[in-house]
Amino acid sequence: MGMCKPSGGINEPIYGKVGQNIPGSFGPPNTRTDLYNIDNPKELLQQRWYGPDGRNLWDRDWKHNDSHHNHTFPHDHYWDWTKPPGKQRPPYKGPNGEDTNNSYC
Ligand SMILES: [Zn+2]
């Protein structure tokens, strides 16, 4: 078990605009998808991990242009499926105030 080498592997990358999230609520179980900037294809925008049930589990934002918080980049959001739509992606704060969880990589 470890999200650095997801047991289901890493999906083909997708490309989108800055500020876009990886679409959808599900992916192949225990995998990760990376979103790159369609206008600058080497630039990573977001990574998403999917859980054992395939639901979105964890996001790492490398760049976005909305100002939903003043975090530095990268920063993480976890998915909370007990929350209503629009509130399912709270920012992650680690025990020492860190913005990313290094068990996801
Ligand atoms: Zn964010």
Backbone and ligand atoms as CSV (ligand in chain L), in Angstrom:
chain,resi,resn,atom,element,x,y,z
A,1,MET,N,N,0.864,-1.190,0.000
A,1,MET,CA,C,0.000,0.000,0.000
A,1,MET,C,C,0.885,1.220,0.000
A,2,GLY,N,N,0.708,2.044,-0.922
A,2,GLY,CA,C,1.493,3.264,-0.992
A,2,GLY,C,C,1.048,4.014,-2.201
A,3,MET,N,N,0.918,5.312,-2.055
A,3,MET,CA,C,0.370,6.081,-3.144
A,3,MET,C,C,1.481,6.664,-4.018
A,4,CYS,N,N,2.744,6.322,-3.697
A,4,CYS,CA,C,3.832,6.744,-4.569
A,4,CYS,C,C,3.905,5.847,-5.787
A,5,LYS,N,N,3.614,4.588,-5.574
A,5,LYS,CA,C,3.513,3.653,-6.690
A,5,LYS,C,C,2.127,3.045,-6.633
A,6,PRO,N,N,1.131,3.745,-7.158
A,6,PRO,CA,C,-0.241,3.222,-7.049
A,6,PRO,C,C,-0.319,1.818,-7.641
A,7,SER,N,N,-0.958,0.916,-6.896
A,7,SER,CA,C,-0.933,-0.496,-7.302
A,7,SER,C,C,-1.593,-0.706,-8.656
A,8,GLY,N,N,-2.522,0.173,-9.029
A,8,GLY,CA,C,-3.167,0.060,-10.336
A,8,GLY,C,C,-2.404,0.777,-11.434
A,9,GLY,N,N,-1.330,1.461,-11.070
A,9,GLY,CA,C,-0.498,2.122,-12.063
A,9,GLY,C,C,-0.880,3.578,-12.292
A,10,ILE,N,N,-0.244,4.156,-13.272
A,10,ILE,CA,C,-0.433,5.563,-13.610
A,10,ILE,C,C,-1.121,5.639,-14.963
A,11,ASN,N,N,-2.187,6.402,-15.024
A,11,ASN,CA,C,-2.983,6.505,-16.252
A,11,ASN,C,C,-2.284,7.405,-17.270
A,12,GLU,N,N,-2.742,7.332,-18.494
A,12,GLU,CA,C,-2.265,8.252,-19.519
A,12,GLU,C,C,-2.521,9.683,-19.048
A,13,PRO,N,N,-1.565,10.579,-19.257
A,13,PRO,CA,C,-1.799,11.967,-18.847
A,13,PRO,C,C,-2.925,12.602,-19.661
A,14,ILE,N,N,-3.540,13.617,-19.077
A,14,ILE,CA,C,-4.528,14.390,-19.821
A,14,ILE,C,C,-4.059,15.849,-19.868
A,15,TYR,N,N,-4.668,16.614,-20.756
A,15,TYR,CA,C,-4.241,17.994,-21.005
A,15,TYR,C,C,-5.431,18.917,-20.876
A,16,GLY,N,N,-5.217,20.044,-20.231
A,16,GLY,CA,C,-6.314,20.994,-20.057
A,16,GLY,C,C,-5.773,22.370,-19.761
A,17,LYS,N,N,-6.691,23.281,-19.522
A,17,LYS,CA,C,-6.351,24.680,-19.274
A,17,LYS,C,C,-6.012,24.890,-17.801
A,18,VAL,N,N,-5.206,25.911,-17.538
A,18,VAL,CA,C,-4.926,26.315,-16.164
A,18,VAL,C,C,-6.255,26.652,-15.476
A,19,GLY,N,N,-6.437,26.127,-14.286
A,19,GLY,CA,C,-7.658,26.393,-13.539
A,19,GLY,C,C,-8.694,25.294,-13.668
A,20,GLN,N,N,-8.493,24.435,-14.633
A,20,GLN,CA,C,-9.398,23.302,-14.823
A,20,GLN,C,C,-9.023,22.197,-13.847
A,21,ASN,N,N,-10.025,21.466,-13.361
A,21,ASN,CA,C,-9.760,20.266,-12.586
A,21,ASN,C,C,-9.861,19.048,-13.499
A,22,ILE,N,N,-9.198,17.995,-13.104
A,22,ILE,CA,C,-9.377,16.718,-13.787
A,22,ILE,C,C,-10.863,16.373,-13.697
A,23,PRO,N,N,-11.517,16.130,-14.826
A,23,PRO,CA,C,-12.966,15.930,-14.788
A,23,PRO,C,C,-13.357,14.580,-14.196
A,24,GLY,N,N,-14.545,14.525,-13.646
A,24,GLY,CA,C,-15.116,13.267,-13.194
A,24,GLY,C,C,-14.906,12.992,-11.721
A,25,SER,N,N,-15.591,11.980,-11.246
A,25,SER,CA,C,-15.554,11.580,-9.842
A,25,SER,C,C,-14.905,10.230,-9.623
A,26,PHE,N,N,-14.660,9.531,-10.717
A,26,PHE,CA,C,-14.119,8.178,-10.622
A,26,PHE,C,C,-12.993,7.981,-11.623
A,27,GLY,N,N,-12.144,7.052,-11.314
A,27,GLY,CA,C,-11.122,6.610,-12.240
A,27,GLY,C,C,-10.848,5.147,-11.975
A,28,PRO,N,N,-9.909,4.573,-12.700
A,28,PRO,CA,C,-9.539,3.190,-12.416
A,28,PRO,C,C,-9.034,3.077,-10.973
A,29,PRO,N,N,-9.493,2.080,-10.216
A,29,PRO,CA,C,-9.111,1.971,-8.809
A,29,PRO,C,C,-7.596,1.939,-8.604
A,30,ASN,N,N,-7.171,2.631,-7.546
A,30,ASN,CA,C,-5.760,2.615,-7.113
A,30,ASN,C,C,-4.809,3.071,-8.222
A,31,THR,N,N,-5.182,4.156,-8.882
A,31,THR,CA,C,-4.325,4.719,-9.923
A,31,THR,C,C,-4.163,6.217,-9.692
A,32,ARG,N,N,-3.367,6.828,-10.551
A,32,ARG,CA,C,-3.173,8.272,-10.522
A,32,ARG,C,C,-3.261,8.795,-11.953
A,33,THR,N,N,-3.849,9.987,-12.091
A,33,THR,CA,C,-3.876,10.690,-13.376
A,33,THR,C,C,-3.219,12.048,-13.191
A,34,ASP,N,N,-2.411,12.448,-14.178
A,34,ASP,CA,C,-1.761,13.761,-14.158
A,34,ASP,C,C,-2.346,14.631,-15.260
A,35,LEU,N,N,-2.611,15.868,-14.909
A,35,LEU,CA,C,-3.143,16.865,-15.846
A,35,LEU,C,C,-2.042,17.866,-16.183
A,36,TYR,N,N,-1.779,18.006,-17.471
A,36,TYR,CA,C,-0.784,18.968,-17.940
A,36,TYR,C,C,-1.459,20.111,-18.673
A,37,ASN,N,N,-0.724,21.215,-18.763
A,37,ASN,CA,C,-1.212,22.420,-19.420
A,37,ASN,C,C,-1.230,22.219,-20.937
A,38,ILE,N,N,-2.384,22.322,-21.537
A,38,ILE,CA,C,-2.493,22.106,-22.983
A,38,ILE,C,C,-1.708,23.170,-23.753
A,39,ASP,N,N,-1.511,24.328,-23.135
A,39,ASP,CA,C,-0.772,25.409,-23.795
A,39,ASP,C,C,0.723,25.363,-23.506
A,40,ASN,N,N,1.125,24.434,-22.656
A,40,ASN,CA,C,2.532,24.313,-22.253
A,40,ASN,C,C,2.700,22.899,-21.717
A,41,PRO,N,N,2.744,21.917,-22.625
A,41,PRO,CA,C,2.527,20.507,-22.262
A,41,PRO,C,C,3.524,19.902,-21.276
A,42,LYS,N,N,4.599,20.630,-20.949
A,42,LYS,CA,C,5.518,20.109,-19.929
A,42,LYS,C,C,5.115,20.559,-18.526
A,43,GLU,N,N,4.150,21.458,-18.457
A,43,GLU,CA,C,3.795,22.032,-17.162
A,43,GLU,C,C,2.684,21.224,-16.503
A,44,LEU,N,N,3.010,20.675,-15.325
A,44,LEU,CA,C,2.050,19.886,-14.560
A,44,LEU,C,C,1.106,20.817,-13.814
A,45,LEU,N,N,-0.193,20.561,-13.938
A,45,LEU,CA,C,-1.199,21.395,-13.269
A,45,LEU,C,C,-1.823,20.706,-12.066
A,46,GLN,N,N,-2.104,19.423,-12.206
A,46,GLN,CA,C,-2.817,18.723,-11.124
A,46,GLN,C,C,-2.544,17.223,-11.225
A,47,GLN,N,N,-2.492,16.594,-10.068
A,47,GLN,CA,C,-2.434,15.139,-10.002
A,47,GLN,C,C,-3.620,14.665,-9.169
A,48,ARG,N,N,-4.190,13.535,-9.562
A,48,ARG,CA,C,-5.320,12.978,-8.817
A,48,ARG,C,C,-5.114,11.496,-8.589
A,49,TRP,N,N,-5.308,11.093,-7.353
A,49,TRP,CA,C,-5.262,9.682,-6.973
A,49,TRP,C,C,-6.684,9.180,-6.785
A,50,TYR,N,N,-6.911,7.951,-7.227
A,50,TYR,CA,C,-8.207,7.291,-7.074
A,50,TYR,C,C,-8.072,6.160,-6.054
A,51,GLY,N,N,-9.097,6.019,-5.234
A,51,GLY,CA,C,-9.062,5.023,-4.170
A,51,GLY,C,C,-9.418,3.636,-4.651
A,52,PRO,N,N,-9.454,2.681,-3.713
A,52,PRO,CA,C,-9.757,1.290,-4.052
A,52,PRO,C,C,-11.143,1.130,-4.689
A,53,ASP,N,N,-12.071,2.032,-4.380
A,53,ASP,CA,C,-13.397,1.982,-4.990
A,53,ASP,C,C,-13.467,2.815,-6.274
A,54,GLY,N,N,-12.360,3.392,-6.677
A,54,GLY,CA,C,-12.304,4.194,-7.891
A,54,GLY,C,C,-12.682,5.653,-7.696
A,55,ARG,N,N,-13.194,5.982,-6.513
A,55,ARG,CA,C,-13.562,7.384,-6.307
A,55,ARG,C,C,-12.331,8.263,-6.184
A,56,ASN,N,N,-12.511,9.531,-6.581
A,56,ASN,CA,C,-11.453,10.511,-6.343
A,56,ASN,C,C,-11.080,10.474,-4.864
A,57,LEU,N,N,-9.785,10.423,-4.616
A,57,LEU,CA,C,-9.307,10.274,-3.238
A,57,LEU,C,C,-8.467,11.471,-2.807
A,58,TRP,N,N,-7.607,11.952,-3.723
A,58,TRP,CA,C,-6.629,12.956,-3.319
A,58,TRP,C,C,-6.227,13.770,-4.538
A,59,ASP,N,N,-6.106,15.091,-4.365
A,59,ASP,CA,C,-5.630,15.951,-5.454
A,59,ASP,C,C,-4.395,16.715,-4.994
A,60,ARG,N,N,-3.457,16.869,-5.896
A,60,ARG,CA,C,-2.338,17.795,-5.673
A,60,ARG,C,C,-2.404,18.855,-6.757
A,61,ASP,N,N,-2.570,20.094,-6.339
A,61,ASP,CA,C,-2.652,21.215,-7.273
A,61,ASP,C,C,-1.270,21.836,-7.411
A,62,TRP,N,N,-0.789,21.872,-8.639
A,62,TRP,CA,C,0.522,22.474,-8.932
A,62,TRP,C,C,0.381,23.892,-9.445
A,63,LYS,N,N,-0.779,24.183,-10.015
A,63,LYS,CA,C,-1.021,25.536,-10.508
A,63,LYS,C,C,-2.508,25.689,-10.766
A,64,HIS,N,N,-3.083,26.765,-10.320
A,64,HIS,CA,C,-4.426,27.140,-10.755
A,64,HIS,C,C,-4.580,28.627,-10.552
A,65,ASN,N,N,-5.555,29.210,-11.234
A,65,ASN,CA,C,-5.664,30.658,-11.210
A,65,ASN,C,C,-6.861,31.139,-10.409
A,66,ASP,N,N,-7.536,30.241,-9.702
A,66,ASP,CA,C,-8.575,30.767,-8.822
A,66,ASP,C,C,-7.945,31.040,-7.466
A,67,SER,N,N,-8.627,31.797,-6.663
A,67,SER,CA,C,-8.037,32.194,-5.377
A,67,SER,C,C,-8.896,31.672,-4.240
A,68,HIS,N,N,-9.150,30.363,-4.298
A,68,HIS,CA,C,-9.991,29.785,-3.252
A,68,HIS,C,C,-9.277,29.725,-1.917
A,69,HIS,N,N,-7.995,29.896,-1.922
A,69,HIS,CA,C,-7.231,30.037,-0.682
A,69,HIS,C,C,-5.859,30.569,-1.059
A,70,ASN,N,N,-5.085,30.905,-0.078
A,70,ASN,CA,C,-3.788,31.527,-0.344
A,70,ASN,C,C,-2.634,30.559,-0.195
A,71,HIS,N,N,-2.918,29.298,-0.409
A,71,HIS,CA,C,-1.849,28.316,-0.289
A,71,HIS,C,C,-0.756,28.543,-1.321
A,72,THR,N,N,0.401,28.076,-0.965
A,72,THR,CA,C,1.469,28.009,-1.943
A,72,THR,C,C,1.260,26.760,-2.793
A,73,PHE,N,N,2.016,26.645,-3.834
A,73,PHE,CA,C,1.972,25.479,-4.721
A,73,PHE,C,C,3.251,24.679,-4.557
A,74,PRO,N,N,3.175,23.354,-4.627
A,74,PRO,CA,C,1.923,22.597,-4.718
A,74,PRO,C,C,1.216,22.542,-3.372
A,75,HIS,N,N,-0.047,22.244,-3.415
A,75,HIS,CA,C,-0.802,21.981,-2.189
A,75,HIS,C,C,-1.826,20.896,-2.496
A,76,ASP,N,N,-2.276,20.265,-1.425
A,76,ASP,CA,C,-3.151,19.102,-1.584
A,76,ASP,C,C,-4.576,19.408,-1.150
A,77,HIS,N,N,-5.493,18.701,-1.751
A,77,HIS,CA,C,-6.899,18.666,-1.340
A,77,HIS,C,C,-7.270,17.200,-1.196
A,78,TYR,N,N,-7.976,16.881,-0.134
A,78,TYR,CA,C,-8.493,15.519,-0.034
A,78,TYR,C,C,-9.966,15.537,-0.430
A,79,TRP,N,N,-10.472,14.408,-0.827
A,79,TRP,CA,C,-11.875,14.295,-1.225
A,79,TRP,C,C,-12.674,13.760,-0.052
A,80,ASP,N,N,-13.709,14.501,0.316
A,80,ASP,CA,C,-14.583,14.102,1.417
A,80,ASP,C,C,-15.978,13.852,0.843
A,81,TRP,N,N,-16.286,12.586,0.632
A,81,TRP,CA,C,-17.548,12.223,-0.025
A,81,TRP,C,C,-18.739,12.321,0.906
A,82,THR,N,N,-18.521,12.669,2.176
A,82,THR,CA,C,-19.661,12.913,3.069
A,82,THR,C,C,-20.186,14.333,2.893
A,83,LYS,N,N,-19.450,15.186,2.166
A,83,LYS,CA,C,-19.823,16.589,1.998
A,83,LYS,C,C,-20.633,16.773,0.708
A,84,PRO,N,N,-21.451,17.847,0.663
A,84,PRO,CA,C,-22.235,18.086,-0.552
A,84,PRO,C,C,-21.344,18.521,-1.716
A,85,PRO,N,N,-21.840,18.376,-2.950
A,85,PRO,CA,C,-21.075,18.799,-4.121
A,85,PRO,C,C,-20.611,20.250,-3.981
A,86,GLY,N,N,-19.382,20.486,-4.380
A,86,GLY,CA,C,-18.793,21.816,-4.253
A,86,GLY,C,C,-17.986,21.978,-2.978
A,87,LYS,N,N,-18.210,21.092,-2.004
A,87,LYS,CA,C,-17.468,21.171,-0.749
A,87,LYS,C,C,-16.699,19.890,-0.472
A,88,GLN,N,N,-16.483,19.142,-1.526
A,88,GLN,CA,C,-15.902,17.814,-1.360
A,88,GLN,C,C,-14.389,17.795,-1.475
A,89,ARG,N,N,-13.785,18.971,-1.600
A,89,ARG,CA,C,-12.349,19.013,-1.866
A,89,ARG,C,C,-11.671,20.001,-0.912
A,90,PRO,N,N,-11.762,19.743,0.405
A,90,PRO,CA,C,-11.148,20.684,1.351
A,90,PRO,C,C,-9.634,20.687,1.210
A,91,PRO,N,N,-9.000,21.800,1.571
A,91,PRO,CA,C,-7.542,21.821,1.566
A,91,PRO,C,C,-6.990,20.905,2.650
A,92,TYR,N,N,-5.882,20.277,2.334
A,92,TYR,CA,C,-5.189,19.418,3.297
A,92,TYR,C,C,-4.258,20.266,4.142
A,93,LYS,N,N,-4.227,19.997,5.446
A,93,LYS,CA,C,-3.217,20.569,6.339
A,93,LYS,C,C,-2.615,19.442,7.146
A,94,GLY,N,N,-1.328,19.255,7.037
A,94,GLY,CA,C,-0.675,18.185,7.772
A,94,GLY,C,C,-0.472,18.540,9.228
A,95,PRO,N,N,-0.025,17.564,10.012
A,95,PRO,CA,C,0.142,17.773,11.455
A,95,PRO,C,C,1.140,18.877,11.800
A,96,ASN,N,N,2.055,19.185,10.891
A,96,ASN,CA,C,3.004,20.274,11.140
A,96,ASN,C,C,2.717,21.485,10.252
A,97,GLY,N,N,1.485,21.571,9.773
A,97,GLY,CA,C,1.084,22.720,8.962
A,97,GLY,C,C,1.449,22.611,7.500
A,98,GLU,N,N,1.962,21.467,7.097
A,98,GLU,CA,C,2.379,21.336,5.701
A,98,GLU,C,C,1.171,21.239,4.763
A,99,ASP,N,N,1.392,21.662,3.521
A,99,ASP,CA,C,0.319,21.721,2.531
A,99,ASP,C,C,0.244,20.481,1.653
A,100,THR,N,N,1.257,19.632,1.728
A,100,THR,CA,C,1.231,18.406,0.946
A,100,THR,C,C,1.518,17.225,1.866
A,101,ASN,N,N,0.987,16.083,1.474
A,101,ASN,CA,C,1.168,14.839,2.213
A,101,ASN,C,C,2.155,13.990,1.420
A,102,ASN,N,N,3.339,13.777,1.989
A,102,ASN,CA,C,4.374,13.131,1.180
A,102,ASN,C,C,4.179,11.625,1.036
A,103,SER,N,N,3.074,11.072,1.537
A,103,SER,CA,C,2.786,9.684,1.186
A,103,SER,C,C,2.087,9.602,-0.175
A,104,TYR,N,N,1.733,10.739,-0.731
A,104,TYR,CA,C,1.244,10.787,-2.111
A,104,TYR,C,C,2.345,11.396,-2.965
A,105,CYS,N,N,2.795,10.649,-3.935
A,105,CYS,CA,C,3.865,11.167,-4.781
A,105,CYS,C,C,3.908,10.356,-6.058
L,1,ZN,ZN,ZN,-6.079,24.206,-4.846
